[in-house]
């Protein structure tokens, strides 16, 4: 028998852009006996899970589903279900994930317009307003927490621009859910997708997604079938709704894990979770600035769960990350696109956001630099 590679997995402190550290309760949930995906007890867990998601996402949307896939498929599902060829779509881009939205929407034959903002700065609602006055759009899409730059976009203010219009509002909440209030209903968000491996502190593999009645109405009025069988929300909703019609075999144990992680968030209380992230973020920024390092993003627009810091010109960015991994068992992220090699992305997501982790990281980085 050869060596079982799983025996050699080391315990890493995950302080990158995701996945984040998984709490023991969630690992225990993953290892519970697998039930059939139509087992009555499992259906009960699904119902509870849906209501926990609605609670954390602050939505009463009946169509609230944890899709069996990662955040990217949540993005794809929103566009593929809600966009029809020739639809006018406006995408706000200030980083990698806004660019991905543009790519996904363009593949569906939509007329895609983009308003771009410099990477590291937020979307400016006044600029969006000017663009919205030029054309009637069917969909406006923005990334809430742009993980590639560490910027928080003003989702509420952008949503306000759509008051009284038929345009659907689509928000990427992959990194924000669980740490910035997404307030789906108050902000009149019509479709939102997230991922499990960031602030929900679950392994990667699910994409929670609520859709408003307005979005479901657009889906039901489509002229042609959704051009993707696996992501067709009307079929998936038949399994998550009363009928329980088989569509695909649900990833049962991952759904246990998400259920458990949402219980942990609601037990701690969303407000306290948010505060814990703010406190650890400030502690981290203080420590970084004491070392003479400079943050990429201006203070009011910084994400608390994803901290971007400039790498000094005389330091090799990749060597630092490699050293932290090999000597300190700490993972952090590097820059993407034009920011590659120029900065580090330091995650304080979910279970990772604890003072002892910030101290351990700062001591390791001090020693490395
Ligand atoms: N959107 C944002 C803002 C992200 O940060 C990510 C992943 O980092 C994604 C989408 C894609 O999610 P996934 O990697 O889970 O497919």
Boltz pocket constraint, residues with backbone or C-beta under 6 A from the ligand:
constraints:
  - pocket:
      binder: B
      contacts: [[A, 17], [A, 18], [A, 70], [A, 71], [A, 72], [A, 73], [A, 75], [A, 97], [A, 143], [A, 145], [A, 146], [A, 147], [A, 148], [A, 172], [A, 174], [A, 175], [A, 195], [A, 204]]
      max_distance: 6.0
